[in-house]
Amino acid sequence: MLSLQPDIIEIILQNKADIKARWLKEIEAVRKETYMKNVTEHVFESTNQEFVELILDTLHWSQVEATERIGQYSERLVRAGMQLEYITQGLQAFRRVILEMLTERENDSKKIVSLFYEIETWIDGIINKVIHNYSGSWQNTFELQKLSLLELSAPLIPIFENISIMPLIGTIDTARAKLIMENLLNGVIKHRAEVVLIDITGVPVVDTMVAHHIIQAAEAVRLVGSRCILVGIRPEIAQTIVNLGIDLSQFPTKSTLRKGVETAFELTNKQLVDL
């Protein structure tokens, strides 16, 4: 970030109140153009006050401190759900206000060009840092949300002592197959499951790749001392498996979850008793 000339900084700080008033008026137009029009007056005002103070405070900060503070501010805005458009338009509005104020006080054309260059570089530096940090924060948030959704998409649920079930819904790609494997192995050990039911009732298509992933998962479960039962084999899925020549003979398959549970009871020497 470019350090402004001391005389420019002095002018800006001397006219800080005027700059803030002009900018707050400008930002009202930004509010009408972005989703911020739906934000409450209190939140909008407090966000703007913090925003303009942050911009002006960069005049006193070092490169390292400015980067850190702007990064922290960007992360808070991401968590609050603020759009990047509000930040960039707000900074552009601030740049206009500063340039208007300085040119009102300067008649020398060469000096005006120099002022324009310095202010442009200063504000562009802030914009670039905000965009970089904002994008990084959104990416981190997206990845965390994606991971959370993936974990929810492959849960291992204990239903009886030593019996657990993993209901699968939706398509199974390589990334999800890896998570299924990890959750299965961790869950088998955590819940001390002797039998695991993999329910594919909600899986729309079982092709060679999906079957391969399921077979791998079942084999991994067997290697840690448990047994796997595949349930939810619908007629169309059974036909697809046969047509593709997929061998699922290594572990039991059942058409419904109920039949799978009954088989799991037999394998764990349990039985249902009517009360």
N, C-alpha and C positions, 0 to 999 in steps of 0.2 A: 504494500500500500504506500503510495507516494506521500511524503511529508509536505504539507503546505508551507508556504513562506510565512514567517512569523507575523508580518503585517496583515496578511489575509486572515490568519487565525484570529488575530486581535479584532479585526473588523467583524468577523462572524460572531465571536463571543460578546462583543459590545452590543450587537444587535440580536442577541439570542432570543429575547422575548418576541421581537418583531418577526423573526424567522419562524418561530414556533406558531405564531398566530396565522401567518400566511400559509404555512404548510398544513395546518389543521383545516383551513378553509379549502385548500386544494384536495386534501384527502377525502373530503365529503363527496367529491365527484367520483373518486375511485370507489367509494362505498356503493354508489349507485350502479357502477358497472360490474361489480363483483358480487359474490354471494354474501359479502359482509353486510349487505343491506338487511339480512335476516338476523344479524347479531344484535344483542341488546345494546342500548345506548351506553350503559355503564361499562360493559366489556369493550365496546368499540373505543370509548374515550380512554380507558386505562391502557389498552393496547397501543393506541396512538401516542400517548404520553411516554410510554416506555420506549417505543420505537424511535421517536425523535430524540430522546435523551441518549439512546444508544448511538445514533449517528453522530451527534455532537461530541459524545465522549471519545469517539475514535480519534479526535484531534489531540487527545492527551496520551493515548495509549501507544505502546510499542507494537511492532509487527506481530510479535508472539502473543501479546496480551489481546490485541484486536482480534486475531484469529480465534483465540480461545473464547472470548466473550461473545463474538458473533456466532460461533458454533453452538454455545450454550443457549443463546436466544433462539436460534433456528430450531433446535431440538424441542424447546418449549412450544414453539408455534406448531411444529409437526404434531406433538401430543395433543395440542388444543384443536387440531383439525383445520388450521388456517391454510388457505391456498397460497401457493407461491406467487400467483398473479398479484395478490394484495401487496406482497413485499416488494416485488420489482416495480410495480406502478407507483408505490409509495416512495421508493427511492428516486425514481425518475421525477416525481413531483417535487421532491426535496431539492433535487439538482436545479430544476427550473426556478424555484424560489430563491436559492442562493445566487444564481447567475443574474436574476432580475434585480436583486438587491444590490449586488456589487456593481453592475453596469449603471445603476442609477447614481452611484457615487463616483463613477470614473468616466472621464471624457476622452482619454487617450486611447485611440483604437488599438495600438500595439499592446498596451497594457490590458485591454479587454480580451484580446486574443490569448495573451498569457494566462489571464485569470480563467478563461474558458477551458484552456488545456488542463490547468491544475485541478479545477473543480471536476471536470470530466474524469480525469484519472483517479481522483480521490473517490468519487461516488462509484465509478465502474469497478474499482477495487473492492468496495463493500459489496456491490451486487454480485461479483464473481464469487466472493467468499460465501455469501448467503446461499447462492444457487448450489455451490459445491457441497456445503454442509447440509442444506435442505435435501438435496438429492440423496446424499449418503444416509441421512436419517430416515428418509422414506424407504430407501432400499433395505435398511436394517429392519425397519418396522414390517415391511412386506415379507421379508424372509422369516421373521419370527412368527408372523401370522400364518404364513404358509406352513411352517413347521408344526404349529399348533393344530392347524386343520388336518395335516397329514397324520399327526398322532391320534386325533379324534377319529380319523378315517380307518384306523386299524387297531381298535382296542381289544385287549384280551380280558374277558370278564369271567371271574369265577362264579359258577352257578350252583355247584354242589361241592362238597369236600372232595378234593383231588380231581374235579372235573371243571374245565373252563371252556369258554366258547369265544371264537373270534368271528363276529358277523361282518362280512365285507359287502359294501355297497358301491356301485359305480365301476368305472374302468380301472384296470390295474396296469400301471406302467412300471418301468424299471425302478424309478425312485420310490414308488409306493411299495413295490415288491421287496425292496431292501428294508423298508421300515416294517413291513409285515414280518419279515424274518427276525429282525431285532426285537420287536415287541413279543413275538412268539417265544423266543428263547429266554428273554428276560422274564416274561410272565410265567412261563413253565417253572422256572426256578423259584420265583417269588411266591407263587401260589401253590407250589409243590404239586403241580398237576400231573396226574398219571395219564389222563386222556384229554385231548384237545379236539374240540369240534370246530372245523372251519366251515362256516355257513356261507355259501356262494349264491344264495337265493336272489340277492340283490345285484349280482354281477350280470350285466346284460349280455356280454359276449365272452365265451371261453374259447380262445383260439390256442394255437400251439404255444405261443409265448406265455400266455396266462397259465396254461396247464403246466408248463415247465417251471414257472415260479412256484406254483402250488406244490408240485412234486418236490422241489428243492426244500420248501418250507417243511413239508411232512418228513422228509429225510433228516433234516436238521433236528426236528423234534424227537425223532427216533434215536438219534445219536446221543441226546441228553437224557435218555431213559424213559421217554414217554411215548404214547401212541396217538396217532392222528386219525380222525374220522372226517371225511369230506361229506357234507350234507347240503341239501338244496339242489340236487341234480334233477333239473326239469327235463321233460322228454326231448325238447329241442336241443338242450345242452348235451344230453346223452347221445343223441344222433350225431351232433357235431364231433364229439369226442371219438365216436366210432369211425366216422368218415375220415378224420384226420389221423387215425391210427395211433392215438395217444394211449399209452399204457398206464392205467391207474390201478393196476392189480396189486400194487405194493401196500396199499392201505385201504381199509373199508370205505365204501361210499354208500350213502343213504339218500333217498329221495326227499325226506322231510327231516326237520330238526327233531321232531318227536321220536322218530325211529332211531335217529342218531343218539339221543339221550338214553333210549332203552338199551342200545348196544353199549354205550359208555357204562351204564349200570352193571351190565353183565361182565364187562372187562374189569371193573373195580369191585366185583362181588357185592353189589348193592341191589336192593330191591325196594319198590314202592309198597307201602303197607297202608291199607284203608283204615282210617280211624273211625 
